[in-house]
């Protein structure tokens, strides 16, 4: 887990079934399953002792009526059908993206790391000589993509366990092809 700090790792050791489901906004008391972005409503699933701690620290009646209505609408059968359709599209796009990136291995693009169960993939940029993850090269690729090509990915080379990695969000088929093409161009010259 790239974004876990020592305190978070302690929680995972103490509560083995605990898993953060929103790594971007992760804190020891924020474990989200469904994230209603506009309203910042989340659902916690954990062992009873942790649920008791969370219950003791939250404000009473901390979910507004509009937020509760949004949550109910998001969990309605039609909304869940749409979500399942979008999820299927995401999985197909991610699979195609991973297959496409494998064609860039000769340019120093490593195999995706992690579980590949998210809306992004984590790809190591490798040193052309040694074949090992290279954070310096990854950072140069990141900057070239953003500054010279208008393609935004996230540099994760400084995170524990993510040496030389770029985080690439799964997009539409067209967006994925643009990122792939620009990444290939940049890797060829670096």
Secondary structure by P-SEA (a helix, b strand, c coil): cccccaaaaaaaaacccccccccccccccccccccccccbbbbbbccaaaaaaaaaccccccccaaaaaaaaaaacaaaaaaaaaaaaaaaaaaaaaaaaaaaacccccccccccccccbbbbbbcccccccccaaaaaaaaaaacccccbbbbbccccccccbbbbbccccaaaaaaaaaaaaaaaaac
